[in-house]
Amino acid sequence: MKRTLLFAIALVSLVSCSAPRKIAYFKDTDSVVPSVAPKKEIVIQPGDAISIIVNCPTAKLTTLFNLPTVSKRMGGSDDVIDSSTSTIGYNVGMDGYIDFPVLGRILVAGKTREQIARMIKEELIEREQASEVVVTVDFLNLTYQILGEVNKPGRFAITKDGVTVTDAIAAAGDLTIFGKRDNIKVLRNEGGYERTYQIDLCSAASLYSSPAYYLQQNDVIYVEPNNVRKRQSTVNGNNVRSTSFWMSLASLASSVTMIVFSLVK
């Protein structure tokens, strides 16, 4: 009789406690923090757009090596005009080249921002076009996407090297309570093939050692819904929003109550 009573109590507890277990992040960082994967700089690819700013000792040379800036009218009336200024960038061709003033066609695909800046500086000095030159390279159209169970899904800009998965999750307002923390997917195109990396946010060791910890342009992060969310999205299934669910739960609770009452009696 005691076994039957314990079984009934356990059954009620199982029905009433349906919250997912894996909620907390980084549960393995009690005292020792796992080592982080080496920081990876973003490599420019065909189809990217970059800005290249060359600063020279004289304004004449500076103007020669830089594309112009444009002012765009954003809206307003005849009395009030709002405008923004942006730098015209270089679109990397499918062959990986750009056309740069004076230097002509130069290969930038497969290089980082620092490598491109150093290459242009060395070329200008070697060709005696400029001296004491400072070259700055920035990203213009690089983005990643984050989808699924996050509070603010969407497309976000990459403005610097070293953007991480946790940066992306923070930008998206964190995961919802229904997001699976232990199975984050990062989809990435590598050499023409789509590769999927899996990350466990509950494990810092898994997160920091993942090749996808540092994001690249065009990455897609997907947060899968947990079982609770999946049940809620079921049209005809037993979910917390359906009448059949509550009827089934009430029937089960009534049956268990009758069993317990009869045993006690």
Sequence and secondary structure as in RCSB ss.txt:
>XXXX:A:sequence
MKRTLLFAIALVSLVSCSAPRKIAYFKDTDSVVPSVAPKKEIVIQPGDAISIIVNCPTAKLTTLFNLPTVSKRMG
GSDDVIDSSTSTIGYNVGMDGYIDFPVLGRILVAGKTREQIARMIKEELIEREQASEVVVTVDFLNLTYQILGEV
NKPGRFAITKDGVTVTDAIAAAGDLTIFGKRDNIKVLRNEGGYERTYQIDLCSAASLYSSPAYYLQQNDVIYVEP
NNVRKRQSTVNGNNVRSTSFWMSLASLASSVTMIVFSLVK
>XXXX:A:secstr
 HHHHHHHHHHHHHHH    S   S TT SS              TT EEEEEEE SSHHHHHHTS  EEEEEEE
E SS EEEEEEE  EE  TTSEEEETTTEEEE TT  HHHHHHHHHHHHHHTTS SS EEEEEESS EEEEEESB
SS EEEE  SS  BHHHHHHHTT B TTEEEEEEEEEEEETTEEEEEEE TT HHHHHH TTSB  TT EEEEEE
 HHHHHHT SSS  TTSHHHHHHHHHHHHHHHHHHHHHH 
